[in-house]
Amino acid sequence: MQPIFEDQFNIKWVNSTGSSSAQFGRTMAEREAGRYTLDIWGGGTNTSINRLLPAEVLDPIEIDGLLILPEVTDLSNWYQEKLHYAEGHVELLSYSNGDTFPKIEFNTDLLDPTEIRSWKDLLDPKYKGMIVIAGDPRDPGVGGADKFFFYTHPDLGIDYITALLFDQEIAFMPNAASAADRLARGVYSICLFGCDTGGLESLGLPVSENFPHRLIEGSYANASFGTIYAMNTPRNPNAQKLWMNWWLSREGQAAMQSATGRQSLRADIPLDGVSPRNIRVGDETILESVEGYQATVSEIIEVLNEIMGPR
């Protein structure tokens, strides 16, 4: 993606990587010192809704404002013929989705995925001690969309979450790599909330990140890290506008799909490079667009801390 933009516009694209919480601290410290180094921020919705918006450091991303390219401002080019803003905040624009199929990664030697037709099937005693999570579910950044779906679904709810965590003796690994390693070695047969097994699968190890079918409770799509924000008082305002419009163009979103495997929320580009598990079928809701999404995730974290105890 970066070389395409740089070669076309002769503008250097500089990335600043790291966790959103760390970036927030750095950005606010810089601004207090009168330094404005960021033009665009990309990430999830936890830090943006709970910290960036209250800090009033973001500008709206609106048609006839930052968005001026006709192929970007034509809403017929977008999924559901609209721009998808996280919880309706015009400062937080989602551009892609992932995981329209269940986010269940598995050891292909140990699990026949056709045995799982409902999320409740994971409560079968034969899976006790065989499920791993990449991270701690009390962490807001771990499986937020999945937890929201479980918590708000009328046939699942907190009783389901509690049974899954406690009755099935789920293991928590510190990160995706360690969870994927144990999944590939057969220590566990199922990983929830993201083990990032794609690399191991390409090496021929017995893992898959593509669960083959939807479950009876229905499907959804999550924007996850596929959301962008425009920093106010940008260091390079013209480059900020140029990049934003290029990124949301057909060319930019096609490059994004190829690089990430996620499906663009543009509805007018082919699915080249999109992972099968991320392809929309039907009219899935982008969960982060639901009003109160982040507050509900925070509520779930509080409930989990109560029932699981301190970390």
C-alpha positions, 0 to 999 in steps of 0.5 A: 500500500505504502509504495503505491501511494508514495510512487503516485504522489511523491509524498513520503508516508511515515508510520508510527506503530504501537498500541493505541494506548501508548500512542495516545499518551505520546500524542497528548504529551507532544500536543501539550508541548506544542508539537503536532506530528500525526495527520491520520490515526488508524485503529479500533474504537476503544481508545478513540471513543474513550480517549481521543474523542473526549480529548477533542483531538479529532476532526469530522470525516465528512462529504464536502469536508475532508471527503471530496473525491467523487468516487468516495462521496458517491454513497452508492459505491459503499456497503448499504449505500452509506458511510459507516461511522463508529457509533455514529461519530463522524470523526470515526470512519470505518472502511473495512470489515472482518470475521463474518464467519465465526472467529473460530480457528482450529486444529484440523487433525483434532476438530471436525468443524461440521460438528459445530453448528451453534455457539452452544456446541462449544459447551460440549464436555468433549471440548473441556480443556481444549479451547484457548483464547489469545489474551485475557477476555477482561482486556477490552482489546480481546474479542470485543466484537465477539463478546458484544455478540455473545452478551447481547444475543437473546439465545446466549448472554452472560450465562453462555459466556460464564459457562464457556469460560468456567465449565470448559476450563478455557486457557488464556495465552499471553498473545496470538503467537503463543496460542497459535503455537499450542493450537498447531502442536495439538495442545488445544483443538479450538482457538477463540478471539483470534490466534492468527494462524494464517502464517502457520497454515501456509507452512503446512501445519494442521491449523485453519483460520477459515471456519467453513460455515455460519452458526445458527445464531447468525452472523455479524461483521466487525470493523475492528482496527479498520477505522480511521480518524483525522487529527485536528491541527494536522502537521500536513493538512493537504497531505492528510486530505489527499491520503484520506481520499486516496485511501477510500478510493477504489485503488486504495481500498483494493490495495488494503484488501490485498494487504490485509485480507479484510473486505472493504466497505466499498461495494464496487471493487472485486474481492481479490485478496479477501480472506473467505472468512471476511466476505459479507453474505447478506446484510450483516451489521457492522457491530461498531456502528451500533449505538452504545457498542463501546459502552456495552463492551465496557459493561461486559468487562466489568461483569467479567471482572466481577465473575472472574476476579482480579487478574 
